Amino acid sequence: MEIAKKNMLMTAELINIMKLLEEHNIDAIAFKGPTLSQMAYRDITFRQYVDLDILINKKDINETEKLLETIFYKPEYVLEIYQKKILENVVHDRAFQNIKNNVRIECHWVLSSGEFFIDMNKWNDLQKPTFQTIKNQVIPTLSNEKLLVYLCIHGYKHMWERIEWLVDILKLDLNNSLDYVKVLRISQDIGAQKIVLSSLYLCEKLFTMKLSINITNAIQTEPKLIKVSNQMFQKIIKLYNSSNKSQHSKQISSIQFYMLTTYKSKFKYIKTLLSPTESDYQIIKLPKYLNFVYYIIRPFNILFKYLNI
């Protein structure tokens, strides 16, 4: 009941935010959160979520921040202007917390950000969104096929640390008529085919999810993909059976590096690992001319996060 009550509050908040942005001619689509719950589970209360996610144009981020401030949202990180500019090319989102009801929202200008980067900008969904009706309100969002691809990328970004992310894919498949020819095409277009095939393979192993013949054939032609996917499967089982569930949400892995197919994405993976993020900027406040110090701090921060020092 507590989850259902919170989900209803967050859904109402999402509707209000989307209306506010529309009134100010800011294109936006909602994804994950209430829209994912509605699309995959057919009910906004059937899946727990902790924040809201919207996609906007990069040029609108500052105006969006000002609008959110009018409805009691404050930035999660207090950053210098120069730090915000630098981070725009690294993390691709800003987080805000409502000081009255504690609802958290992430405003993205790129669907996939961080070191595990897949360029989904070519989907152009802000101009041609799919619409989902939630609580009698029409909300622009991703199509079922694009949502599935996104869920696969998001899961591999975080190394499937939460098994319910794979359940989301299963439920999306069970409750919708997905066009898997289209899934393969759009995943190929953005260099994410290995990620999608591996994710569906994991769903088949974990939940005996029935795969379409074209997906099965595509998997069978990639013996290395099967090998790497089985490694990922063992990691998931080990984590699920572990008594220690405290795992950092961004990990460094050769599995991730294998899943990235383009030189651009592999280069960005390495580059972003070495670039300061919001948490690095929170350790100490420095003026712009000392920004290089954050690059020195960064490796130690990585060690602390990933090696639990």
C-alpha positions as CSV (number, residue, x, y, z in Angstrom):
1,M,0.0,0.0,0.0
2,E,2.9,2.4,0.8
3,I,4.4,1.7,-2.7
4,A,1.0,2.2,-4.4
5,K,0.5,5.5,-2.5
6,K,3.9,6.8,-3.4
7,N,3.5,5.7,-7.0
8,M,0.2,7.6,-7.3
9,L,1.9,10.7,-5.9
10,M,4.8,10.4,-8.3
11,T,2.5,9.9,-11.3
12,A,0.5,13.0,-10.4
13,E,3.8,14.9,-10.1
14,L,4.9,13.6,-13.5
15,I,1.7,14.8,-15.1
16,N,2.1,18.2,-13.6
17,I,5.7,18.5,-14.7
18,M,4.8,17.4,-18.3
19,K,2.0,20.0,-18.4
20,L,4.3,22.7,-17.1
21,L,6.9,22.0,-19.8
22,E,4.2,21.8,-22.5
23,E,2.8,25.2,-21.5
24,H,6.3,26.7,-21.9
25,N,6.8,25.0,-25.3
26,I,9.5,22.6,-24.0
27,D,9.5,19.3,-25.8
28,A,9.8,16.4,-23.4
29,I,9.1,12.7,-23.2
30,A,8.8,10.5,-20.0
31,F,10.4,7.1,-19.7
32,K,10.9,4.6,-16.9
33,G,8.9,5.3,-13.7
34,P,5.1,5.5,-14.2
35,T,5.3,5.1,-18.0
36,L,7.3,1.9,-17.8
37,S,5.0,0.5,-15.1
38,Q,2.0,1.3,-17.3
39,M,3.5,-0.1,-20.5
40,A,5.0,-3.3,-19.0
41,Y,2.7,-4.1,-16.1
42,R,-0.5,-2.3,-17.2
43,D,-0.7,-0.5,-13.9
44,I,1.3,2.4,-12.4
45,T,1.2,0.7,-8.9
46,F,2.6,-2.7,-9.9
47,R,6.2,-1.7,-10.1
48,Q,8.3,0.2,-7.5
49,Y,10.2,3.3,-8.7
50,V,12.2,5.8,-6.9
51,D,12.3,8.8,-9.3
52,L,11.0,10.3,-12.5
53,D,12.9,10.5,-15.7
54,I,12.2,12.8,-18.6
55,L,14.1,13.5,-21.8
56,I,14.4,17.1,-23.1
57,N,16.6,19.0,-25.5
58,K,19.9,20.1,-24.2
59,K,19.2,23.7,-25.1
60,D,16.2,23.6,-22.7
61,I,17.9,22.3,-19.6
62,N,18.5,25.7,-17.9
63,E,14.9,26.9,-18.6
64,T,13.6,23.6,-17.3
65,E,15.7,24.0,-14.1
66,K,14.1,27.5,-13.6
67,L,10.6,26.1,-14.1
68,L,11.2,23.2,-11.7
69,E,12.3,25.7,-9.1
70,T,8.9,27.4,-9.3
71,I,7.3,24.1,-8.1
72,F,9.7,23.5,-5.2
73,Y,12.4,21.5,-6.9
74,K,16.1,22.1,-5.9
75,P,19.2,20.7,-7.7
76,E,20.6,17.6,-6.1
77,Y,24.1,18.8,-6.6
78,V,25.2,22.4,-6.0
79,L,27.7,23.1,-8.8
80,E,29.6,26.0,-10.2
81,I,28.5,27.2,-13.6
82,Y,31.7,26.0,-15.2
83,Q,31.2,22.6,-13.6
84,K,27.7,22.3,-15.1
85,K,29.1,23.1,-18.5
86,I,31.8,20.4,-18.2
87,L,29.4,17.8,-17.0
88,E,27.0,18.4,-19.8
89,N,29.3,16.4,-22.0
90,V,29.9,13.7,-19.4
91,V,26.7,12.7,-17.5
92,H,24.0,14.2,-19.7
93,D,21.4,14.7,-16.9
94,R,20.6,16.8,-13.9
95,A,18.8,15.6,-10.8
96,F,16.3,17.6,-8.7
97,Q,14.5,16.9,-5.4
98,N,11.1,18.4,-4.4
99,I,11.6,20.0,-1.0
100,K,7.9,19.5,-0.1
101,N,7.1,15.9,-1.2
102,N,10.6,14.5,-1.7
103,V,9.9,13.4,-5.3
104,R,13.1,13.1,-7.3
105,I,13.4,13.9,-11.0
106,E,16.2,13.4,-13.5
107,C,16.2,15.6,-16.6
108,H,18.1,13.9,-19.4
109,W,19.2,15.4,-22.7
110,V,20.7,12.1,-23.8
111,L,19.0,8.7,-23.1
112,S,22.2,6.9,-22.4
113,S,24.9,8.7,-20.4
114,G,28.0,7.9,-18.4
115,E,30.8,5.6,-19.5
116,F,28.5,3.0,-21.0
117,F,27.3,5.2,-23.7
118,I,25.1,4.3,-26.7
119,D,24.0,7.2,-28.9
120,M,20.2,7.1,-29.1
121,N,19.8,10.7,-30.2
122,K,19.1,9.5,-33.8
123,W,15.7,8.1,-32.6
124,N,14.5,11.7,-32.6
125,D,11.7,10.9,-30.2
126,L,11.2,14.4,-29.0
127,Q,9.8,15.3,-32.4
128,K,8.0,12.0,-33.0
129,P,7.0,10.5,-29.7
130,T,4.7,7.6,-28.9
131,F,1.9,8.4,-26.5
132,Q,0.7,6.5,-23.5
133,T,-2.5,7.3,-21.5
134,I,-1.9,7.4,-17.7
135,K,-4.7,8.5,-15.4
136,N,-6.6,9.9,-18.4
137,Q,-3.7,12.0,-19.3
138,V,-1.7,11.5,-22.6
139,I,2.0,11.3,-21.9
140,P,4.6,11.3,-24.7
141,T,7.1,8.5,-24.3
142,L,9.1,5.8,-26.2
143,S,7.5,3.1,-28.4
144,N,7.5,-0.5,-26.9
145,E,10.3,-1.6,-29.2
146,K,12.5,1.4,-28.3
147,L,11.7,1.0,-24.6
148,L,12.9,-2.6,-24.7
149,V,16.2,-1.6,-26.4
150,Y,16.6,1.2,-23.8
151,L,15.9,-1.2,-20.9
152,C,18.6,-3.6,-22.2
153,I,21.2,-0.8,-22.5
154,H,20.3,0.5,-19.0
155,G,20.6,-2.9,-17.5
156,Y,24.0,-3.5,-18.9
157,K,25.1,-0.1,-17.9
158,H,24.6,-1.2,-14.3
159,M,25.6,-4.8,-14.9
160,W,22.1,-6.0,-14.0
161,E,22.6,-5.3,-10.3
162,R,18.8,-5.4,-9.9
163,I,17.1,-8.6,-11.2
164,E,13.8,-6.7,-11.5
165,W,15.2,-4.8,-14.5
166,L,15.2,-8.2,-16.4
167,V,11.6,-8.8,-15.1
168,D,10.7,-5.4,-16.7
169,I,11.8,-6.8,-20.1
170,L,9.8,-10.0,-19.5
171,K,6.7,-8.1,-18.6
172,L,7.0,-5.7,-21.5
173,D,7.2,-8.8,-23.8
174,L,4.3,-10.6,-22.2
175,N,1.9,-7.6,-22.1
176,N,2.6,-6.2,-25.6
177,S,2.9,-7.4,-29.2
178,L,6.5,-6.5,-29.8
179,D,7.9,-6.4,-33.4
180,Y,11.3,-8.1,-32.9
181,V,12.3,-7.4,-36.5
182,K,12.0,-3.8,-35.6
183,V,13.8,-4.3,-32.3
184,L,16.8,-5.8,-34.2
185,R,16.8,-3.0,-36.8
186,I,16.7,-0.1,-34.3
187,S,19.3,-1.8,-32.0
188,Q,21.6,-2.3,-35.1
189,D,21.2,1.3,-36.0
190,I,22.6,2.5,-32.7
191,G,25.2,-0.3,-32.2
192,A,23.3,-2.0,-29.5
193,Q,22.4,-5.4,-31.1
194,K,24.8,-7.4,-28.9
195,I,23.4,-5.8,-25.8
196,V,19.8,-6.5,-26.8
197,L,20.5,-10.1,-27.8
198,S,22.4,-10.8,-24.6
199,S,19.7,-9.3,-22.5
200,L,17.0,-11.4,-24.1
201,Y,19.3,-14.5,-23.8
202,L,19.5,-13.8,-20.0
203,C,15.7,-13.5,-19.8
204,E,15.4,-16.9,-21.5
205,K,17.8,-18.5,-19.1
206,L,16.3,-16.9,-16.0
207,F,12.6,-16.9,-16.8
208,T,12.3,-19.3,-19.7
209,M,11.1,-16.3,-21.8
210,K,10.0,-17.5,-25.2
211,L,12.2,-15.8,-27.9
212,S,11.1,-15.1,-31.4
213,I,12.9,-17.3,-34.1
214,N,14.8,-14.3,-35.5
215,I,16.2,-13.4,-32.1
216,T,17.1,-17.1,-31.4
217,N,18.9,-17.3,-34.8
218,A,20.8,-14.1,-34.3
219,I,22.0,-15.3,-30.9
220,Q,23.1,-18.7,-32.2
221,T,25.3,-17.1,-34.9
222,E,27.3,-15.3,-32.1
223,P,29.2,-18.0,-30.0
224,K,31.3,-15.4,-28.2
225,L,28.1,-13.5,-27.3
226,I,26.7,-16.6,-25.7
227,K,30.0,-17.1,-23.8
228,V,30.0,-13.6,-22.5
229,S,26.3,-13.7,-21.7
230,N,26.8,-16.8,-19.6
231,Q,29.5,-15.0,-17.7
232,M,26.9,-12.2,-17.0
233,F,24.4,-14.9,-16.0
234,Q,26.8,-16.3,-13.4
235,K,27.4,-12.8,-12.0
236,I,23.7,-12.2,-11.6
237,I,23.2,-15.5,-9.8
238,K,26.2,-14.8,-7.6
239,L,24.8,-11.4,-6.7
240,Y,21.3,-12.7,-6.2
241,N,22.5,-15.4,-3.7
242,S,24.9,-13.0,-1.9
243,S,24.0,-11.8,1.5
244,N,25.8,-8.5,0.7
245,K,23.6,-6.6,-1.7
246,S,25.5,-3.3,-1.4
247,Q,26.9,-2.9,-4.9
248,H,27.8,0.4,-6.6
249,S,25.4,1.2,-9.5
250,K,28.2,1.9,-12.0
251,Q,30.8,-0.7,-12.5
252,I,33.9,-1.3,-14.6
253,S,33.7,-4.5,-16.6
254,S,35.2,-6.2,-19.6
255,I,31.7,-7.5,-20.3
256,Q,30.5,-3.9,-20.8
257,F,33.5,-3.2,-23.0
258,Y,32.7,-6.2,-25.2
259,M,29.1,-5.1,-25.6
260,L,30.1,-1.7,-27.0
261,T,30.6,-2.2,-30.7
262,T,31.8,1.2,-32.0
263,Y,35.2,2.8,-31.6
264,K,33.4,5.9,-30.5
265,S,31.5,4.2,-27.6
266,K,34.7,2.3,-26.5
267,F,36.7,5.5,-26.5
268,K,34.0,7.3,-24.5
269,Y,33.9,4.4,-22.0
270,I,37.5,5.0,-21.2
271,K,37.4,8.8,-21.4
272,T,34.3,9.1,-19.1
273,L,35.9,6.8,-16.5
274,L,38.7,9.4,-16.2
275,S,36.5,12.5,-16.2
276,P,35.2,14.1,-13.0
277,T,31.5,13.6,-12.1
278,E,29.1,15.3,-9.7
279,S,30.4,13.3,-6.7
280,D,34.0,14.3,-7.4
281,Y,32.9,17.9,-7.5
282,Q,31.2,17.5,-4.1
283,I,34.4,16.4,-2.3
284,I,36.0,19.8,-2.4
285,K,35.0,23.2,-3.9
286,L,37.6,24.6,-6.3
287,P,37.6,27.6,-8.7
288,K,37.8,27.0,-12.4
289,Y,41.5,27.6,-12.7
290,L,42.1,24.6,-10.3
291,N,39.7,22.3,-12.2
292,F,42.7,20.0,-13.1
293,V,42.8,18.9,-9.4
294,Y,39.5,17.0,-10.0
295,Y,41.3,14.8,-12.5
296,I,43.8,13.9,-9.8
297,I,41.0,13.2,-7.3
298,R,39.0,11.1,-9.8
299,P,41.2,7.9,-9.7
300,F,41.0,7.7,-5.9
301,N,37.3,8.2,-5.9
302,I,37.0,5.3,-8.4
303,L,39.0,3.1,-6.1
304,F,36.9,4.0,-3.2
305,K,33.6,3.2,-5.1
306,Y,34.6,0.1,-7.0
307,L,37.1,-1.5,-4.6
308,N,35.2,-0.6,-1.4
309,I,38.2,1.0,0.1
